[in-house]
Amino acid sequence: MSTLVTAPFDTLKTKRQLKPTLYPSMAVGIRRIYASKGVLGFFDGVSLRMTRKAGSSAIAWSVYEALVRLFTRRQHRSLA
């Protein structure tokens, strides 16, 4: 959900980084995006960002769970 909420800001930031002469300020960037693509223009690439976030979250949780299991086993062995 946070990716969807922050997508307009991320889109604007990315466009300003890649084409600073076309998007010299936030106000100019907002007007330019809205004029060319409307409200949906602020959500360009949101599906890719959401897919990337899901993948990185899956990896992070997998590593976390593996580490918890590893440390839990070691703790049980030291108590035995």
N, C-alpha and C positions, 0 to 999 in steps of 0.2 A: 504494500500500500504506500509506503514512504517513497518508493521509486516513482510511482504514478503521481504523487503529490509534488515531488521535486522535479519532475520531468521538464516543465517549462523553464525553470531556472537552469537546469543542466543543458538544455538545448541552446538557450541563449549564451551561456558561458562557452560552450563548445564552438558556436559560430563566431563569437568574439575572438576566441583564441586562434581559430583557423583563418579568419578573414577580418583582421582588425580594421582595415580600411573601409570595408563595407558596413561593419558594425562597430563604429568608434565609441559608442556609449550605450548604456542600457536602454535609454529612451529611443534612440535611433534603431537599435536592434529590435525592440518590441514593435515599433511601427512597421519596420521592414518585414518582419516575419508575419505579422498580422495582415499586411497589405498583400503579400504574395501567396499565403496559404491559409489565412484565416486562423481561427482558434486551434484547429487541428495541427497547424504548423508548429505549435509549441510542443507537440507530442511526437515529433519526428524521432524515430529510433527508440521509442519507449519499449517496444516489444523486445528488441535486442537487449536493452539494458535489463529488463525484467528477467529474461532468460539467463543472462550472465549472473545476475544476483542469485537466482535460484541455484545455478550450478555451483557458485562459490559458497553459498550457504550449505549445500549438501556436502561439499568437501570439508568445510569447517566443522560441521556437526559430526561427520564420520571420524575425523581426527580426534575431536574432543571425546567421543564415546570410546574410541580405542585407547586413548590415554587413561581415561577413568578406569576401564577394565584392567589395564596394565598395572596401575598403581593400586587398585583394589586387591588384585592377586598378590602383589608383593607385600602388601600390608598384612594379608591373611597368612602368608608364609612366615613372616617375621613373628607373628603372634603364636604360631604353632610350635 
